[in-house]
Amino acid sequence: MSDSEHLELDWLLSCELEQLIASVRPMSAKNCEKYVRAILGRIGGPSFEQLLIRIVETMIPRDGRGPPTDSDEYYFATRDLFPHVPAESDVLGRLLCFAMRMCQLRLEKHPNLNAH
């Protein structure tokens, strides 16, 4: 990441929630992925792929229910991957904001997935 991208990441990790949402909404999946990887690099933890696996496992519950509609379920499903991040930190919520938006955008590109 460039210096300006590091400054932007710093801002995205500390801005008000409404500002974060307004900033993430128009981003491309590629940009969201860039920020997911940058946050993971900054806080440590599982790999990008491990995080995505956990998100997808949460999206497709084994009991046949549909995907969770509450973002808290995704947070709690991934929280154990980051035992070193203090629970009072909101960095995981922000990480998931980027990761979930990335997943949403990529799934929307494959409309046939919704047919099943």
C-alpha positions in Angstrom: 0.0 0.0 0.0 1.1 3.5 -0.7 1.5 6.2 2.0 -1.9 7.7 0.9 -3.5 4.3 1.1 -2.1 3.8 4.6 -3.5 7.2 5.6 -6.9 6.2 4.1 -6.8 2.9 6.0 -6.0 4.7 9.2 -9.0 7.0 8.6 -11.3 4.1 7.7 -10.3 2.3 10.9 -11.1 5.4 13.1 -14.0 7.3 11.3 -17.6 7.3 12.4 -19.6 4.3 11.5 -21.8 6.3 9.0 -18.7 7.5 7.3 -17.3 4.0 7.0 -20.5 2.7 5.5 -20.7 5.6 3.0 -17.1 5.0 2.0 -17.4 1.2 1.6 -20.7 1.2 -0.3 -19.3 2.5 -3.6 -16.1 0.5 -3.5 -15.4 -2.3 -5.9 -14.9 -5.9 -4.7 -11.2 -5.5 -5.6 -10.8 -2.4 -3.4 -12.7 -4.1 -0.5 -10.3 -7.1 -0.8 -7.3 -4.8 -0.7 -8.6 -3.3 2.6 -9.4 -6.7 4.0 -5.9 -7.9 3.3 -4.4 -4.6 4.7 -6.4 -4.9 7.9 -5.4 -8.6 8.3 -1.8 -7.6 7.7 -2.1 -4.9 10.4 -3.8 -6.9 13.1 -2.5 -10.4 12.3 -4.6 -13.4 12.6 -5.8 -15.9 10.1 -5.1 -15.8 6.4 -7.5 -14.0 4.0 -8.6 -17.4 2.8 -9.3 -18.7 6.3 -11.5 -15.6 7.0 -13.5 -16.2 3.8 -14.0 -19.9 4.6 -15.5 -18.9 7.9 -17.7 -16.3 6.4 -19.0 -18.8 3.7 -19.5 -21.5 6.4 -21.6 -19.0 8.3 -23.6 -18.0 5.1 -24.5 -21.7 4.5 -25.6 -23.1 7.8 -25.5 -26.9 8.1 -29.1 -27.0 9.5 -30.6 -25.9 6.2 -31.6 -22.5 7.4 -30.9 -19.5 5.1 -27.9 -17.2 5.6 -28.0 -15.1 8.7 -29.4 -11.6 8.2 -27.9 -10.2 11.3 -24.3 -9.0 11.0 -23.7 -9.9 14.6 -23.8 -13.6 13.6 -20.9 -13.1 11.2 -19.0 -11.2 13.8 -19.4 -13.9 16.5 -18.7 -16.6 13.9 -15.3 -15.0 13.1 -14.4 -13.6 16.6 -12.6 -16.8 17.7 -10.2 -16.4 14.7 -8.8 -13.3 16.4 -8.2 -14.0 20.1 -5.4 -11.5 20.2 -7.8 -8.6 19.3 -9.4 -7.0 22.3 -13.2 -7.5 22.3 -13.7 -3.8 22.9 -11.9 -3.0 19.6 -14.2 -2.4 16.6 -11.5 -3.4 14.1 -13.1 -6.8 13.5 -16.5 -5.2 12.7 -14.8 -2.9 10.2 -12.9 -5.8 8.7 -16.1 -7.7 8.2 -17.7 -4.6 6.7 -15.2 -4.8 3.9 -15.2 -8.6 3.7 -19.0 -8.9 3.5 -19.3 -6.1 0.9 -16.6 -7.9 -1.2 -18.5 -11.2 -0.9 -21.8 -9.5 -1.8 -20.3 -7.8 -4.9 -18.7 -11.0 -6.1 -21.8 -13.1 -5.6 -23.9 -10.6 -7.4 -21.7 -11.2 -10.5 -22.9 -14.8 -10.5 -26.7 -14.6 -10.7 -27.0 -18.3 -11.3 -25.9 -18.9 -7.7 -29.2 -17.4 -6.6 -31.3 -19.8 -8.7 -30.6 -22.7 -6.3 
